[in-house]
Amino acid sequence: MKTAERIEEKLTAALSPLRLTVVDDSHKHEGHSGWREGGGTHFRVEVVSELFDGKSRVDRQRMVYNLLADELSDTVHALQLKTLAPLEDTRR
Amino acid sequence: MDNPVAERIKQDISDNDVVLFMKGTPVFPQCGFSATVVQVLSHLGVKFKGIDVLQDPGLRQGIKDFSNWPTVPQLYVKGEFVGGCDIIREMFQSGELQEHLSSAGVETQTAA
């Protein structure tokens, strides 16, 4: 399974997101530290979940980081995160 | 005192109001995410200490353990972890960062 799919699967299972976007951004970081051939190093994640309600930004991102700890200690070098509670989501 | 890296981090964040753990230096950031936070702080006219984690593998891992945060950059204000690049950018755009800094007693200069 590709890393993006694994990220999607884990976040879906744990956060029951109302909206979830996972984008492999690796090509934009070609040649940067942590980058390697074939992608799977840099991701952009936007996730809307009721579980974020009432939580600080730091707590929300820690939740996501903890869920993806295996990926982060493996190939994932950078994770750009946007973590929104349903009421903050202006794109719905 | 069995963890010298953690002790040093504690010292740095208590000696300096605003500390940015980053890749590279404020003048030559080595990573786009670090550069973004430097830009925000510079734009706000905030004096900060930049600490290059690339100079020290122990610190590079140590700051992640210390903050329970797996990525760099990391911004500390008055000894308290505020966030990484995404959080700082969001807070800056919404004005929360400016509020946070001024309520912490950190001087900012609003760019004209």
N, CA and C atoms of all chains as a GROMACS GRO file, in nm:
protein
  612
    1MET      N    1   0.084  -0.120   0.000
    1MET     CA    2   0.000   0.000   0.000
    1MET      C    3   0.088   0.125   0.000
    2LYS      N    4   0.047   0.223  -0.075
    2LYS     CA    5   0.123   0.347  -0.079
    2LYS      C    6   0.108   0.421   0.053
    3THR      N    7   0.209   0.501   0.085
    3THR     CA    8   0.206   0.573   0.212
    3THR      C    9   0.082   0.663   0.224
    4ALA      N   10   0.047   0.730   0.116
    4ALA     CA   11  -0.069   0.819   0.120
    4ALA      C   12  -0.196   0.742   0.157
    5GLU      N   13  -0.208   0.622   0.101
    5GLU     CA   14  -0.326   0.540   0.131
    5GLU      C   15  -0.326   0.496   0.276
    6ARG      N   16  -0.207   0.463   0.326
    6ARG     CA   17  -0.198   0.419   0.464
    6ARG      C   18  -0.234   0.534   0.559
    7ILE      N   19  -0.186   0.653   0.526
    7ILE     CA   20  -0.219   0.770   0.607
    7ILE      C   21  -0.370   0.791   0.607
    8GLU      N   22  -0.428   0.782   0.489
    8GLU     CA   23  -0.571   0.802   0.476
    8GLU      C   24  -0.649   0.701   0.558
    9GLU      N   25  -0.604   0.577   0.549
    9GLU     CA   26  -0.673   0.469   0.620
    9GLU      C   27  -0.666   0.488   0.771
   10LYS      N   28  -0.548   0.520   0.820
   10LYS     CA   29  -0.532   0.536   0.965
   10LYS      C   30  -0.613   0.653   1.018
   11LEU      N   31  -0.608   0.765   0.947
   11LEU     CA   32  -0.681   0.883   0.995
   11LEU      C   33  -0.832   0.861   0.985
   12THR      N   34  -0.875   0.792   0.881
   12THR     CA   35  -1.017   0.766   0.866
   12THR      C   36  -1.067   0.678   0.981
   13ALA      N   37  -0.989   0.576   1.013
   13ALA     CA   38  -1.030   0.484   1.119
   13ALA      C   39  -1.036   0.554   1.255
   14ALA      N   40  -0.940   0.641   1.282
   14ALA     CA   41  -0.930   0.698   1.416
   14ALA      C   42  -1.010   0.826   1.434
   15LEU      N   43  -1.028   0.903   1.329
   15LEU     CA   44  -1.087   1.036   1.345
   15LEU      C   45  -1.227   1.050   1.285
   16SER      N   46  -1.276   0.947   1.218
   16SER     CA   47  -1.403   0.955   1.146
   16SER      C   48  -1.422   1.093   1.082
   17PRO      N   49  -1.332   1.130   0.993
   17PRO     CA   50  -1.334   1.267   0.942
   17PRO      C   51  -1.456   1.298   0.855
   18LEU      N   52  -1.502   1.423   0.864
   18LEU     CA   53  -1.608   1.469   0.775
   18LEU      C   54  -1.548   1.504   0.640
   19ARG      N   55  -1.421   1.538   0.642
   19ARG     CA   56  -1.350   1.564   0.518
   19ARG      C   57  -1.203   1.533   0.541
   20LEU      N   58  -1.141   1.470   0.444
   20LEU     CA   59  -1.000   1.434   0.458
   20LEU      C   60  -0.932   1.441   0.322
   21THR      N   61  -0.826   1.518   0.315
   21THR     CA   62  -0.745   1.523   0.194
   21THR      C   63  -0.601   1.489   0.229
   22VAL      N   64  -0.546   1.393   0.159
   22VAL     CA   65  -0.405   1.359   0.177
   22VAL      C   66  -0.336   1.374   0.042
   23VAL      N   67  -0.240   1.464   0.036
   23VAL     CA   68  -0.169   1.488  -0.090
   23VAL      C   69  -0.021   1.460  -0.072
   24ASP      N   70   0.032   1.379  -0.162
   24ASP     CA   71   0.177   1.355  -0.164
   24ASP      C   72   0.243   1.471  -0.239
   25ASP      N   73   0.310   1.555  -0.161
   25ASP     CA   74   0.371   1.679  -0.211
   25ASP      C   75   0.518   1.661  -0.242
   26SER      N   76   0.564   1.538  -0.238
   26SER     CA   77   0.708   1.513  -0.238
   26SER      C   78   0.781   1.580  -0.356
   27HIS      N   79   0.716   1.580  -0.471
   27HIS     CA   80   0.783   1.636  -0.590
   27HIS      C   81   0.819   1.783  -0.572
   28LYS      N   82   0.743   1.853  -0.485
   28LYS     CA   83   0.772   1.995  -0.464
   28LYS      C   84   0.898   2.016  -0.382
   29HIS      N   85   0.945   1.909  -0.321
   29HIS     CA   86   1.059   1.921  -0.231
   29HIS      C   87   1.182   1.848  -0.284
   30GLU      N   88   1.181   1.826  -0.416
   30GLU     CA   89   1.290   1.752  -0.477
   30GLU      C   90   1.425   1.812  -0.439
   31GLY      N   91   1.514   1.726  -0.393
   31GLY     CA   92   1.648   1.771  -0.359
   31GLY      C   93   1.661   1.823  -0.216
   32HIS      N   94   1.547   1.850  -0.149
   32HIS     CA   95   1.555   1.895  -0.009
   32HIS      C   96   1.594   1.780   0.082
   33SER      N   97   1.638   1.813   0.201
   33SER     CA   98   1.675   1.707   0.294
   33SER      C   99   1.552   1.621   0.323
   34GLY      N  100   1.573   1.494   0.332
   34GLY     CA  101   1.463   1.403   0.361
   34GLY      C  102   1.393   1.352   0.237
   35TRP      N  103   1.413   1.422   0.125
   35TRP     CA  104   1.349   1.381   0.002
   35TRP      C  105   1.421   1.261  -0.057
   36ARG      N  106   1.346   1.172  -0.119
   36ARG     CA  107   1.412   1.066  -0.195
   36ARG      C  108   1.328   1.028  -0.316
   37GLU      N  109   1.392   0.967  -0.408
   37GLU     CA  110   1.330   0.928  -0.534
   37GLU      C  111   1.201   0.850  -0.509
   38GLY      N  112   1.098   0.881  -0.587
   38GLY     CA  113   0.978   0.799  -0.582
   38GLY      C  114   0.868   0.852  -0.493
   39GLY      N  115   0.890   0.962  -0.425
   39GLY     CA  116   0.784   1.023  -0.345
   39GLY      C  117   0.768   0.957  -0.209
   40GLY      N  118   0.659   0.995  -0.140
   40GLY     CA  119   0.630   0.935  -0.011
   40GLY      C  120   0.705   0.997   0.105
   41THR      N  121   0.762   1.115   0.085
   41THR     CA  122   0.837   1.178   0.194
   41THR      C  123   0.768   1.302   0.250
   42HIS      N  124   0.699   1.375   0.163
   42HIS     CA  125   0.635   1.501   0.206
   42HIS      C  126   0.485   1.495   0.177
   43PHE      N  127   0.406   1.522   0.280
   43PHE     CA  128   0.261   1.514   0.263
   43PHE      C  129   0.191   1.640   0.314
   44ARG      N  130   0.078   1.665   0.253
   44ARG     CA  131  -0.009   1.772   0.301
   44ARG      C  132  -0.143   1.707   0.339
   45VAL      N  133  -0.186   1.729   0.461
   45VAL     CA  134  -0.307   1.665   0.510
   45VAL      C  135  -0.403   1.772   0.561
   46GLU      N  136  -0.526   1.764   0.512
   46GLU     CA  137  -0.628   1.852   0.564
   46GLU      C  138  -0.740   1.763   0.617
   47VAL      N  139  -0.776   1.780   0.743
   47VAL     CA  140  -0.873   1.689   0.802
   47VAL      C  141  -0.971   1.764   0.891
   48VAL      N  142  -1.099   1.732   0.872
   48VAL     CA  143  -1.205   1.792   0.953
   48VAL      C  144  -1.267   1.682   1.037
   49SER      N  145  -1.264   1.700   1.168
   49SER     CA  146  -1.318   1.596   1.255
   49SER      C  147  -1.383   1.655   1.378
   50GLU      N  148  -1.491   1.592   1.420
   50GLU     CA  149  -1.557   1.636   1.544
   50GLU      C  150  -1.466   1.617   1.665
   51LEU      N  151  -1.373   1.525   1.654
   51LEU     CA  152  -1.285   1.498   1.768
   51LEU      C  153  -1.192   1.617   1.798
   52PHE      N  154  -1.182   1.710   1.704
   52PHE     CA  155  -1.095   1.826   1.726
   52PHE      C  156  -1.166   1.937   1.804
   53ASP      N  157  -1.298   1.923   1.813
   53ASP     CA  158  -1.378   2.025   1.880
   53ASP      C  159  -1.326   2.052   2.020
   54GLY      N  160  -1.303   2.179   2.051
   54GLY     CA  161  -1.261   2.216   2.186
   54GLY      C  162  -1.116   2.187   2.217
   55LYS      N  163  -1.041   2.141   2.117
   55LYS     CA  164  -0.899   2.111   2.142
   55LYS      C  165  -0.811   2.219   2.080
   56SER      N  166  -0.696   2.242   2.141
   56SER     CA  167  -0.603   2.341   2.089
   56SER      C  168  -0.538   2.289   1.961
   57ARG      N  169  -0.478   2.381   1.887
   57ARG     CA  170  -0.408   2.341   1.765
   57ARG      C  171  -0.300   2.239   1.794
   58VAL      N  172  -0.225   2.266   1.902
   58VAL     CA  173  -0.116   2.175   1.937
   58VAL      C  174  -0.171   2.036   1.969
   59ASP      N  175  -0.278   2.029   2.046
   59ASP     CA  176  -0.336   1.898   2.080
   59ASP      C  177  -0.386   1.824   1.957
   60ARG      N  178  -0.450   1.897   1.867
   60ARG     CA  179  -0.502   1.834   1.745
   60ARG      C  180  -0.388   1.774   1.662
   61GLN      N  181  -0.283   1.855   1.644
   61GLN     CA  182  -0.175   1.805   1.560
   61GLN      C  183  -0.102   1.690   1.628
   62ARG      N  184  -0.094   1.696   1.762
   62ARG     CA  185  -0.032   1.583   1.833
   62ARG      C  186  -0.112   1.455   1.811
   63MET      N  187  -0.246   1.468   1.809
   63MET     CA  188  -0.329   1.350   1.783
   63MET      C  189  -0.290   1.288   1.649
   64VAL      N  190  -0.281   1.373   1.547
   64VAL     CA  191  -0.248   1.323   1.414
   64VAL      C  192  -0.106   1.264   1.411
   65TYR      N  193  -0.012   1.336   1.472
   65TYR     CA  194   0.124   1.286   1.476
   65TYR      C  195   0.132   1.150   1.545
   66ASN      N  196   0.058   1.136   1.654
   66ASN     CA  197   0.062   1.008   1.726
   66ASN      C  198   0.006   0.895   1.641
   67LEU      N  199  -0.101   0.926   1.567
   67LEU     CA  200  -0.160   0.823   1.482
   67LEU      C  201  -0.063   0.781   1.372
   68LEU      N  202   0.021   0.875   1.329
   68LEU     CA  203   0.110   0.847   1.218
   68LEU      C  204   0.256   0.830   1.263
   69ALA      N  205   0.273   0.796   1.388
   69ALA     CA  206   0.410   0.786   1.444
   69ALA      C  207   0.496   0.688   1.364
   70ASP      N  208   0.438   0.576   1.323
   70ASP     CA  209   0.516   0.477   1.247
   70ASP      C  210   0.564   0.536   1.115
   71GLU      N  211   0.474   0.604   1.046
   71GLU     CA  212   0.509   0.663   0.916
   71GLU      C  213   0.616   0.771   0.934
   72LEU      N  214   0.600   0.851   1.040
   72LEU     CA  215   0.695   0.961   1.062
   72LEU      C  216   0.834   0.910   1.098
   73SER      N  217   0.840   0.795   1.161
   73SER     CA  218   0.973   0.745   1.195
   73SER      C  219   1.030   0.662   1.079
   74ASP      N  220   0.948   0.642   0.976
   74ASP     CA  221   0.993   0.567   0.860
   74ASP      C  222   1.029   0.663   0.747
   75THR      N  223   0.947   0.670   0.643
   75THR     CA  224   0.986   0.750   0.526
   75THR      C  225   0.933   0.892   0.529
   76VAL      N  226   0.826   0.915   0.608
   76VAL     CA  227   0.764   1.047   0.604
   76VAL      C  228   0.852   1.149   0.676
   77HIS      N  229   0.889   1.251   0.600
   77HIS     CA  230   0.984   1.349   0.651
   77HIS      C  231   0.911   1.477   0.694
   78ALA      N  232   0.807   1.512   0.621
   78ALA     CA  233   0.734   1.634   0.653
   78ALA      C  234   0.586   1.614   0.632
   79LEU      N  235   0.509   1.671   0.724
   79LEU     CA  236   0.365   1.657   0.722
   79LEU      C  237   0.308   1.796   0.746
   80GLN      N  238   0.248   1.851   0.640
   80GLN     CA  239   0.184   1.981   0.658
   80GLN      C  240   0.041   1.955   0.700
   81LEU      N  241  -0.002   2.012   0.810
   81LEU     CA  242  -0.131   1.976   0.865
   81LEU      C  243  -0.226   2.093   0.874
   82LYS      N  244  -0.350   2.066   0.837
   82LYS     CA  245  -0.457   2.159   0.868
   82LYS      C  246  -0.563   2.076   0.938
   83THR      N  247  -0.585   2.105   1.065
   83THR     CA  248  -0.676   2.025   1.146
   83THR      C  249  -0.791   2.112   1.192
   84LEU      N  250  -0.910   2.082   1.142
   84LEU     CA  251  -1.024   2.169   1.169
   84LEU      C  252  -1.137   2.096   1.240
   85ALA      N  253  -1.204   2.168   1.330
   85ALA     CA  254  -1.329   2.119   1.384
   85ALA      C  255  -1.438   2.154   1.283
   86PRO      N  256  -1.550   2.080   1.283
   86PRO     CA  257  -1.652   2.100   1.180
   86PRO      C  258  -1.695   2.246   1.162
   87LEU      N  259  -1.711   2.319   1.271
   87LEU     CA  260  -1.759   2.457   1.259
   87LEU      C  261  -1.657   2.550   1.196
   88GLU      N  262  -1.530   2.510   1.199
   88GLU     CA  263  -1.426   2.595   1.143
   88GLU      C  264  -1.406   2.568   0.994
   89ASP      N  265  -1.470   2.465   0.945
   89ASP     CA  266  -1.448   2.425   0.807
   89ASP      C  267  -1.534   2.511   0.715
   90THR      N  268  -1.468   2.599   0.641
   90THR     CA  269  -1.543   2.693   0.557
   90THR      C  270  -1.567   2.638   0.418
   91ARG      N  271  -1.506   2.521   0.390
   91ARG     CA  272  -1.513   2.470   0.252
   91ARG      C  273  -1.625   2.369   0.231
   92ARG      N  274  -1.710   2.350   0.330
   92ARG     CA  275  -1.812   2.247   0.313
   92ARG      C  276  -1.932   2.302   0.239
   93MET      N  277   1.925   1.550   3.644
   93MET     CA  278   2.019   1.602   3.545
   93MET      C  279   2.076   1.490   3.461
   94ASP      N  280   2.000   1.383   3.445
   94ASP     CA  281   2.054   1.271   3.368
   94ASP      C  282   2.034   1.288   3.218
   95ASN      N  283   1.967   1.395   3.181
   95ASN     CA  284   1.948   1.418   3.038
   95ASN      C  285   2.001   1.557   3.000
   96PRO      N  286   2.128   1.563   2.960
   96PRO     CA  287   2.192   1.692   2.934
   96PRO      C  288   2.125   1.771   2.821
   97VAL      N  289   2.072   1.699   2.720
   97VAL     CA  290   2.007   1.771   2.609
   97VAL      C  291   1.883   1.843   2.659
   98ALA      N  292   1.802   1.772   2.737
   98ALA     CA  293   1.680   1.833   2.790
   98ALA      C  294   1.714   1.950   2.882
   99GLU      N  295   1.820   1.934   2.959
   99GLU     CA  296   1.860   2.044   3.048
   99GLU      C  297   1.900   2.167   2.967
  100ARG      N  298   1.969   2.143   2.858
  100ARG     CA  299   2.013   2.256   2.776
  100ARG      C  300   1.893   2.324   2.710
  101ILE      N  301   1.797   2.243   2.666
  101ILE     CA  302   1.678   2.301   2.605
  101ILE      C  303   1.604   2.388   2.708
  102LYS      N  304   1.589   2.333   2.828
  102LYS     CA  305   1.521   2.409   2.934
  102LYS      C  306   1.591   2.541   2.960
  103GLN      N  307   1.725   2.535   2.962
  103GLN     CA  308   1.803   2.656   2.985
  103GLN      C  309   1.776   2.758   2.873
  104ASP      N  310   1.782   2.712   2.749
  104ASP     CA  311   1.763   2.802   2.636
  104ASP      C  312   1.625   2.866   2.636
  105ILE      N  313   1.522   2.788   2.666
  105ILE     CA  314   1.387   2.845   2.658
  105ILE      C  315   1.353   2.926   2.782
  106SER      N  316   1.433   2.913   2.889
  106SER     CA  317   1.406   3.001   3.002
  106SER      C  318   1.492   3.128   2.994
  107ASP      N  319   1.606   3.120   2.926
  107ASP     CA  320   1.693   3.238   2.913
  107ASP      C  321   1.646   3.334   2.803
  108ASN      N  322   1.568   3.281   2.710
  108ASN     CA  323   1.526   3.363   2.596
  108ASN      C  324   1.374   3.363   2.584
  109ASP      N  325   1.317   3.483   2.563
  109ASP     CA  326   1.171   3.494   2.553
  109ASP      C  327   1.116   3.414   2.435
  110VAL      N  328   1.184   3.426   2.322
  110VAL     CA  329   1.136   3.359   2.202
  110VAL      C  330   1.250   3.277   2.143
  111VAL      N  331   1.226   3.147   2.132
  111VAL     CA  332   1.329   3.058   2.079
  111VAL      C  333   1.270   2.976   1.964
  112LEU      N  334   1.341   2.974   1.854
  112LEU     CA  335   1.300   2.891   1.741
  112LEU      C  336   1.403   2.781   1.717
  113PHE      N  337   1.360   2.657   1.739
  113PHE     CA  338   1.442   2.542   1.702
  113PHE      C  339   1.416   2.517   1.554
  114MET      N  340   1.521   2.522   1.476
  114MET     CA  341   1.503   2.522   1.331
  114MET      C  342   1.616   2.449   1.261
  115LYS      N  343   1.597   2.431   1.129
  115LYS     CA  344   1.704   2.374   1.048
  115LYS      C  345   1.773   2.489   0.978
  116GLY      N  346   1.902   2.506   1.004
  116GLY     CA  347   1.975   2.620   0.952
  116GLY      C  348   1.969   2.736   1.051
  117THR      N  349   2.008   2.852   1.004
  117THR     CA  350   2.010   2.970   1.090
  117THR      C  351   1.906   3.070   1.039
  118PRO      N  352   1.869   3.168   1.122
  118PRO     CA  353   1.772   3.268   1.075
  118PRO      C  354   1.815   3.334   0.944
  119VAL      N  355   1.945   3.353   0.925
  119VAL     CA  356   1.993   3.416   0.801
  119VAL      C  357   1.993   3.316   0.685
  120PHE      N  358   2.030   3.191   0.714
  120PHE     CA  359   2.032   3.088   0.611
  120PHE      C  360   1.952   2.964   0.654
  121PRO      N  361   1.821   2.974   0.650
  121PRO     CA  362   1.741   2.856   0.685
  121PRO      C  363   1.766   2.744   0.583
  122GLN      N  364   1.768   2.622   0.633
  122GLN     CA  365   1.796   2.507   0.546
  122GLN      C  366   1.670   2.431   0.510
  123CYS      N  367   1.556   2.487   0.537
  123CYS     CA  368   1.431   2.415   0.516
  123CYS      C  369   1.320   2.518   0.499
  124GLY      N  370   1.231   2.492   0.404
  124GLY     CA  371   1.126   2.589   0.374
  124GLY      C  372   1.034   2.618   0.492
  125PHE      N  373   1.010   2.515   0.575
  125PHE     CA  374   0.918   2.534   0.688
  125PHE      C  375   0.984   2.622   0.794
  126SER      N  376   1.112   2.600   0.816
  126SER     CA  377   1.185   2.686   0.909
  126SER      C  378   1.189   2.829   0.856
  127ALA      N  379   1.212   2.842   0.726
  127ALA     CA  380   1.220   2.975   0.666
  127ALA      C  381   1.088   3.052   0.684
  128THR      N  382   0.976   2.979   0.672
  128THR     CA  383   0.846   3.044   0.688
  128THR      C  384   0.831   3.106   0.827
  129VAL      N  385   0.870   3.031   0.928
  129VAL     CA  386   0.854   3.082   1.065
  129VAL      C  387   0.949   3.201   1.088
  130VAL      N  388   1.071   3.192   1.035
  130VAL     CA  389   1.164   3.305   1.045
  130VAL      C  390   1.102   3.430   0.982
  131GLN      N  391   1.040   3.412   0.865
  131GLN     CA  392   0.978   3.524   0.795
  131GLN      C  393   0.868   3.588   0.878
  132VAL      N  394   0.785   3.504   0.940
  132VAL     CA  395   0.675   3.556   1.022
  132VAL      C  396   0.731   3.636   1.139
  133LEU      N  397   0.829   3.579   1.208
  133LEU     CA  398   0.886   3.647   1.325
  133LEU      C  399   0.954   3.778   1.284
  134SER      N  400   1.025   3.773   1.172
  134SER     CA  401   1.092   3.894   1.126
  134SER      C  402   0.992   4.001   1.087
  135HIS      N  403   0.887   3.956   1.020
  135HIS     CA  404   0.781   4.049   0.980
  135HIS      C  405   0.720   4.119   1.102
  136LEU      N  406   0.707   4.046   1.210
  136LEU     CA  407   0.649   4.103   1.331
  136LEU      C  408   0.753   4.179   1.414
  137GLY      N  409   0.876   4.177   1.368
  137GLY     CA  410   0.981   4.248   1.441
  137GLY      C  411   1.011   4.187   1.576
  138VAL      N  412   0.996   4.055   1.586
  138VAL     CA  413   1.021   3.986   1.712
  138VAL      C  414   1.168   3.945   1.721
  139LYS      N  415   1.229   3.979   1.832
  139LYS     CA  416   1.366   3.931   1.855
  139LYS      C  417   1.357   3.786   1.902
  140PHE      N  418   1.434   3.698   1.839
  140PHE     CA  419   1.428   3.559   1.881
  140PHE      C  420   1.566   3.495   1.868
  141LYS      N  421   1.581   3.388   1.942
  141LYS     CA  422   1.703   3.310   1.928
  141LYS      C  423   1.675   3.190   1.839
  142GLY      N  424   1.750   3.178   1.732
  142GLY     CA  425   1.737   3.062   1.644
  142GLY      C  426   1.840   2.958   1.684
  143ILE      N  427   1.795   2.834   1.700
  143ILE     CA  428   1.889   2.727   1.735
  143ILE      C  429   1.885   2.623   1.624
  144ASP      N  430   2.000   2.601   1.563
  144ASP     CA  431   2.010   2.512   1.447
  144ASP      C  432   2.024   2.366   1.495
  145VAL      N  433   1.920   2.287   1.474
  145VAL     CA  434   1.926   2.149   1.521
  145VAL      C  435   2.017   2.062   1.433
  146LEU      N  436   2.046   2.112   1.314
  146LEU     CA  437   2.131   2.033   1.224
  146LEU      C  438   2.276   2.028   1.273
  147GLN      N  439   2.310   2.121   1.364
  147GLN     CA  440   2.446   2.123   1.417
  147GLN      C  441   2.469   2.014   1.521
  148ASP      N  442   2.362   1.948   1.563
  148ASP     CA  443   2.374   1.859   1.678
  148ASP      C  444   2.268   1.747   1.671
  149PRO      N  445   2.308   1.628   1.630
  149PRO     CA  446   2.213   1.517   1.616
  149PRO      C  447   2.138   1.488   1.748
  150GLY      N  448   2.207   1.506   1.860
  150GLY     CA  449   2.142   1.483   1.989
  150GLY      C  450   2.028   1.580   2.012
  151LEU      N  451   2.050   1.704   1.973
  151LEU     CA  452   1.945   1.805   1.988
  151LEU      C  453   1.834   1.783   1.888
  152ARG      N  454   1.871   1.740   1.768
  152ARG     CA  455   1.772   1.719   1.662
  152ARG      C  456   1.666   1.619   1.708
  153GLN      N  457   1.710   1.511   1.773
  153GLN     CA  458   1.614   1.415   1.827
  153GLN      C  459   1.562   1.463   1.963
  154GLY      N  460   1.652   1.525   2.041
  154GLY     CA  461   1.617   1.566   2.177
  154GLY      C  462   1.502   1.665   2.182
  155ILE      N  463   1.498   1.759   2.087
  155ILE     CA  464   1.390   1.859   2.091
  155ILE      C  465   1.256   1.794   2.058
  156LYS      N  466   1.260   1.690   1.974
  156LYS     CA  467   1.136   1.619   1.940
  156LYS      C  468   1.081   1.547   2.063
  157ASP      N  469   1.171   1.483   2.136
  157ASP     CA  470   1.129   1.413   2.258
  157ASP      C  471   1.081   1.512   2.364
  158PHE      N  472   1.156   1.621   2.378
  158PHE     CA  473   1.126   1.721   2.480
  158PHE      C  474   0.986   1.779   2.460
  159SER      N  475   0.954   1.813   2.337
  159SER     CA  476   0.826   1.878   2.308
  159SER      C  477   0.714   1.779   2.280
  160ASN      N  478   0.749   1.650   2.269
  160ASN     CA  479   0.652   1.553   2.221
  160ASN      C  480   0.592   1.602   2.089
  161TRP      N  481   0.681   1.635   1.998
  161TRP     CA  482   0.644   1.692   1.868
  161TRP      C  483   0.746   1.643   1.767
  162PRO      N  484   0.702   1.570   1.663
  162PRO     CA  485   0.800   1.496   1.582
  162PRO      C  486   0.869   1.575   1.472
  163THR      N  487   0.837   1.703   1.459
  163THR     CA  488   0.896   1.777   1.347
  163THR      C  489   0.961   1.907   1.393
  164VAL      N  490   1.044   1.961   1.308
  164VAL     CA  491   1.110   2.089   1.325
  164VAL      C  492   1.065   2.175   1.208
  165PRO      N  493   1.041   2.302   1.222
  165PRO     CA  494   1.068   2.393   1.334
  165PRO      C  495   0.970   2.382   1.452
  166GLN      N  496   1.017   2.435   1.563
  166GLN     CA  497   0.935   2.444   1.684
  166GLN      C  498   0.958   2.580   1.748
  167LEU      N  499   0.849   2.646   1.780
  167LEU     CA  500   0.861   2.778   1.841
  167LEU      C  501   0.822   2.775   1.989
  168TYR      N  502   0.909   2.831   2.071
  168TYR     CA  503   0.880   2.848   2.213
  168TYR      C  504   0.870   2.996   2.248
  169VAL      N  505   0.768   3.031   2.324
  169VAL     CA  506   0.753   3.167   2.374
  169VAL      C  507   0.743   3.161   2.526
  170LYS      N  508   0.831   3.230   2.592
  170LYS     CA  509   0.835   3.231   2.739
  170LYS      C  510   0.834   3.089   2.795
  171GLY      N  511   0.915   3.005   2.737
  171GLY     CA  512   0.930   2.870   2.789
  171GLY      C  513   0.818   2.774   2.752
  172GLU      N  514   0.725   2.822   2.670
  172GLU     CA  515   0.610   2.737   2.639
  172GLU      C  516   0.605   2.707   2.489
  173PHE      N  517   0.582   2.581   2.456
  173PHE     CA  518   0.573   2.539   2.317
  173PHE      C  519   0.447   2.597   2.253
  174VAL      N  520   0.466   2.667   2.141
  174VAL     CA  521   0.351   2.728   2.074
  174VAL      C  522   0.308   2.646   1.952
  175GLY      N  523   0.405   2.596   1.875
  175GLY     CA  524   0.367   2.515   1.761
  175GLY      C  525   0.477   2.504   1.658
  176GLY      N  526   0.442   2.435   1.550
  176GLY     CA  527   0.532   2.422   1.436
  176GLY      C  528   0.489   2.519   1.327
  177CYS      N  529   0.539   2.494   1.208
  177CYS     CA  530   0.519   2.589   1.098
  177CYS      C  531   0.371   2.615   1.067
  178ASP      N  532   0.292   2.509   1.056
  178ASP     CA  533   0.150   2.528   1.018
  178ASP      C  534   0.075   2.609   1.121
  179ILE      N  535   0.101   2.578   1.249
  179ILE     CA  536   0.032   2.648   1.358
  179ILE      C  537   0.073   2.795   1.361
  180ILE      N  538   0.202   2.819   1.348
  180ILE     CA  539   0.251   2.958   1.352
  180ILE      C  540   0.192   3.038   1.236
  181ARG      N  541   0.189   2.976   1.118
  181ARG     CA  542   0.134   3.047   1.003
  181ARG      C  543  -0.015   3.078   1.023
  182GLU      N  544  -0.090   2.978   1.070
  182GLU     CA  545  -0.233   3.000   1.094
  182GLU      C  546  -0.255   3.108   1.199
  183MET      N  547  -0.176   3.100   1.306
  183MET     CA  548  -0.193   3.198   1.414
  183MET      C  549  -0.157   3.338   1.368
  184PHE      N  550  -0.055   3.347   1.283
  184PHE     CA  551  -0.016   3.477   1.230
  184PHE      C  552  -0.127   3.533   1.143
  185GLN      N  553  -0.182   3.449   1.056
  185GLN     CA  554  -0.285   3.497   0.964
  185GLN      C  555  -0.411   3.541   1.037
  186SER      N  556  -0.442   3.476   1.148
  186SER     CA  557  -0.563   3.513   1.221
  186SER      C  558  -0.537   3.622   1.325
  187GLY      N  559  -0.412   3.659   1.343
  187GLY     CA  560  -0.380   3.763   1.441
  187GLY      C  561  -0.355   3.708   1.581
  188GLU      N  562  -0.376   3.577   1.598
  188GLU     CA  563  -0.358   3.517   1.731
  188GLU      C  564  -0.214   3.519   1.778
  189LEU      N  565  -0.123   3.508   1.684
  189LEU     CA  566   0.018   3.504   1.722
  189LEU      C  567   0.060   3.638   1.782
  190GLN      N  568   0.017   3.747   1.717
  190GLN     CA  569   0.048   3.880   1.767
  190GLN      C  570  -0.008   3.895   1.908
  191GLU      N  571  -0.133   3.848   1.926
  191GLU     CA  572  -0.197   3.855   2.059
  191GLU      C  573  -0.120   3.773   2.161
  192HIS      N  574  -0.085   3.654   2.120
  192HIS     CA  575  -0.014   3.563   2.209
  192HIS      C  576   0.118   3.625   2.254
  193LEU      N  577   0.190   3.684   2.159
  193LEU     CA  578   0.319   3.745   2.192
  193LEU      C  579   0.301   3.864   2.285
  194SER      N  580   0.202   3.948   2.255
  194SER     CA  581   0.190   4.067   2.338
  194SER      C  582   0.136   4.033   2.477
  195SER      N  583   0.051   3.931   2.485
  195SER     CA  584   0.004   3.894   2.619
  195SER      C  585   0.113   3.822   2.698
  196ALA      N  586   0.212   3.769   2.626
  196ALA     CA  587   0.327   3.710   2.694
  196ALA      C  588   0.432   3.816   2.728
  197GLY      N  589   0.405   3.938   2.685
  197GLY     CA  590   0.497   4.047   2.716
  197GLY      C  591   0.616   4.055   2.622
  198VAL      N  592   0.600   4.000   2.501
  198VAL     CA  593   0.708   4.006   2.403
  198VAL      C  594   0.683   4.124   2.310
  199GLU      N  595   0.788   4.202   2.288
  199GLU     CA  596   0.775   4.320   2.205
  199GLU      C  597   0.764   4.284   2.058
  200THR      N  598   0.670   4.346   1.990
  200THR     CA  599   0.662   4.330   1.846
  200THR      C  600   0.656   4.469   1.784
  201GLN      N  601   0.701   4.477   1.661
  201GLN     CA  602   0.686   4.602   1.587
  201GLN      C  603   0.600   4.573   1.468
  202THR      N  604   0.487   4.639   1.461
  202THR     CA  605   0.403   4.616   1.345
  202THR      C  606   0.465   4.687   1.225
  203ALA      N  607   0.486   4.608   1.121
  203ALA     CA  608   0.546   4.666   1.000
  203ALA      C  609   0.449   4.766   0.940
  204ALA      N  610   0.502   4.877   0.896
  204ALA     CA  611   0.416   4.984   0.842
  204ALA      C  612   0.359   4.942   0.708
   0.00000   0.00000   0.00000
